Amino acid sequence: MEISKLPPLESVRLDRWLMAARFYKTRSQAADACNGGKVKVDGDSAKPHKLVRPGDKLTIHHHDRYREIEVVLLAERGLPPKIARELYREEIRQTLSVEAEELLRLFRQSQKKPKTRYKGRPTKKTRRELDKWKIK
């Protein structure tokens, strides 16, 4: 499929466009991001039903990054990655140095709570191991 073969559209729902442009894997994930305030259209928070048109500027908070996107083309369905990249133009603003980005990433990683090793009820073997360590 080529860009020229895409049907001409005047506007598309925001959640559909985000999915078609491959920012989110599913439409429900895109809708959740919109409802959570992680997507803004022209500086205003947007709901999933907001219609986007070519020329709209989106700000997407995704994976601990803010991405400035300008809508170039419209699509409603998922597209191959090579074509999906042509739906938008990304404005790259480097506000922090590479070292500062790495430090920030490490800091965020250190602030995460450790995952519990066991989920739910322990097995008989695990319970016996725990009992060995219990102080009586």
Secondary structure, 3 states (H helix, E strand, C coil): CCHHHCCCCCCEEHHHHHHHCCCCCCHHHHHHHHHCCCEEECCEECCCCCEECCCCEEEEEECCEEEEEEECCCCCCCCCHHHHHHHEEEECCCCCCHHHHHHHHHHHHHHCCCCCCCCCCCCHHHHHHHHHHCCC
